[in-house]
């Protein structure tokens, strides 16, 4: 069904109204949804970017998230506290509202930090030894405390006030989310879960800031997804007899949201 979004023609403000029926909006299928991209950019995008869909969404997200003067000042002050001329790995650990989702099992902090240490180890294969530094974002204050206790060898940048306010629906919590996403997008690598919108936003903004950022994020659960893209078609380039997979088979990835949890369902198509 087509969703019509009503905007008061007499309202002079430049605010887009979002309909309350999220489900109806989510299940629409418009010709400009991914994987549609501007034809004038398509050839260059496909030849230069390994994840062109995420790059294209990142350009729109960056435009929509242009900070106001007040927010820009907050972000600038935080940036001065971290020297980004040296490697910093971003870590986002979502807890908070995820507790209410069916079937959710939290990943331990150790799982995140294993990937962080792996990145630094690989980095030092081509660079001099470097200080371990992370920017830690979480909606669970205990995660920040746990990280400081278990990893004293790391320099940890975080913001306890943002973590405390994160699960509320206040102006402070919204600015905190903008702050964390912005800071994550400034790091050299991000370890997160892309079942969280924060992880997806960070990945998209990394594409805006760095061009091809497909190798700058490690998701511990789902790959990057876009709610209005219903499926992704891929072609197998290897064979796997255990999966009855042959070279040239078409694979369809369907994005399915159930009980506020993203799951990926893979199936072969003719």
N, C-alpha and C positions, 0 to 999 in steps of 0.2 A: 504494500500500500504506500502511496505517496504521502509524505509528511509535509504539511504546510505550516511554516513558521510565521506567525502573525507579529508584525512590528507596528507599533503605533506611528502612523505617518506624521502626527503632530509633535512627536517627541524629538527634540533637536539634539539629544545626546548621541554620541557615537558609541553606543553599547549594543552589542548583538544579544538578542534575547534567546536563551536556550529553552526549548520546550521541556516541560516536566516529565513527559513520557519518554524516558531514555530508551526503553525497550523498543518502542516504535521507530525512533530515530536510528537505533543501532541496526535494525533489520531492513532498512531501505537499501537500495542498490542503484546508485547514480552513475552515469557514464564517466564522471570525472573522479570517481574513487580510484584508489590504487588498484591495478598497476598503471593507470593512465597518467601520462606525463606530457608536458608540452612538446610537440613535435620538433620545435626548433632546438630543444635541448637534448632530445632523446639520444641521438648518436653519440654525443660527447659524454653524456652521463653513463651510458652503457659501456663505453670504452675506457673510462677513467675511474669509475666508482664500482666497487664490488657489491655494494648494497645500495643501488640507486634509489630504491623506494624510501629507505631510511634517510638518505641524503635529501631527497625532495621534501619529505615531511619536515626535516630539520630546518629547511629554509623558511617554511611557513611558520613553524613553531617559534623560531627566533624572532620573526617579525611580530607575531602575536604577543610575545613575551617581552617586548621592549619595555624597560623599566621606567617608571615615573622618576621625577627628580629626587623624591624622598627615598625611593627604593634604590636608586642608583647610588646615592650617598651611603646607604647601609652596605651595599655590595662593595663599594670602593674601599670603605674602612676595613672590611674583612680581608680584602685582597692584600692590603698592606701588611697584614700579619703573617703572610706566608710567602716565602721566596720561591716562586714558581720557575725560577731559572734552573733549579735542581729538581730531580724526579720526585713526584708526589703521586701516590696511588690513591684513588678515591674508593671508599668502601661504603655501600649503602645496605643497612640491615633493617628490613621492614619487620615490625612486630605489630604493635598497636591494634588497628582495626582488623587485622588479618586473623585475629583470634576467633572471630565469629564465622569464619568460612569453613565449610564442611571439608573434612579430609586433609586439612592443612597440617603439615608437620614442619616445625621450625628447624632450620639448619643451624647448627652450632656455630659460634663465632670462629672456632678452629677451622671449619671448612672454608670460611671466607679468607682467613689469614694464610692458609696453605697456598691459595692462589696468589695472594699478595707476595709472599716470599718467593714463589716460583717466578713471578715477573721480575723481581729484583735480581734473582739469580741469573736469569736469562739476560737481563740488562747488563750485568757485570761481565758477561762473556765478551762483550765488545766495548765496554767502558771501564774506567777505573772504579774501584770499590766506592760505594756511595752510602750515605746515611739512609736508613730506612725511615721514610716519612709517609704518613697517610693522612687523608682527610676523612674522618669518620662521621657519617650521617645516620641517624636512627631515630625512630619515634619511640624508642624504649630507653629511658635514662640509664637503666641497669646495664645495658650493652656498653655504654661509654665507660662506666666504672669497671666492668669486667675486662675491657680491652686494656685499660691502663694498668690493671693488676697483673694480667697475664703476659703482657708484652711490653715490659719496661725498656727493652732495647729499641723500641720504636718511638719516634717523635710523632705524637698524635695530636692533630688539630681537630677540634670539635667545638660544639656550642651546646652546653647543657640546657640553657634556657629554651633553645629551639626544640630540643628533644622533649622537654617537659610540656611545651605548648602544642606539640605536633598533632595530637589526636583531637584537639578542640576545633571548633569552627569559629575562630576569632580572627581579627585582623592580624594579630601577632602570629598566629599559626600559619596563615596564608603567606605572610612575608617570610616566615621561617622556611617554608617549602621552596619559595622562590630562591632564597638564599642558598639552601643546600643543593638544589639542582644547578644553580649557577656555579657554585664552587666545585661540584663534581665535574662539570663540563670543562673546567680549567686544568684538571689533573692529566697526567700522562696515560693513565689506565684506570679503568673502573671495574670493580668486582661487585656484583649486585645480583638481584633476581628480577628478571624482566616480566615476571607475573605481576610485578609492581609497576604502576605508572611512572614512578620516580625513576626507576631504572631505564624505562623506555625513553623518557624525556632526556635523561642525561646522554643516552646514546645518540639521540637525534641532534642534540645541541653540539655534541662532539663532531658530528658531520658538518655542522655549520661552521665551526671554528677551525677544523683541521682538514676539511675536504673529505678524503676517504678515511673514515674512522672505523672501518669494519673490523680491524684488528686491535682496537683499543678498549674493548669491553669483554669481560667474561661473565656470562650469565650462568648462575648455578641451577636454574630450572628451565624456563621456557626460552626459546629464541625470541628476538624482537618481533613484535606483532603490531598490527594496526587494526583497531576494532572494526573499521568500515571496509576492510579488505576481507572478503569472505573466504577466499582460497588462494593458494599459490601453486602453480604448476612447475614441476621440475622434471629433468630428464636424467635417468641414471647413466653414469659413465663407467660403472663397474658391475660385475656380476656377483651375486651372493646366493648360492644354492640353498642355504639354510632358510633364507627369506623368500625363496622362489623369485629372485630378482635377476633380471637379465639386462644386459647393456642395451640402452635405448628405451627401456620401459619409462612410461610417464608416471610421475608420482604427484599426488595431490595432497597438500597440507591444508586442512580445514581449521579455521579459527573458531572455536566453540567456547562460549562463556556460560558456565553453569554454576549456580550458587555463588556468584561473584568470583569464581576461580577460573583462570584460563587453563584450558587443556588443549593439547594438540592431538588430532586424530589423523593417522597416516593411512592411506589406502592406495592400491594400484588402480589405475584407470586404463581402459582400452586405448 
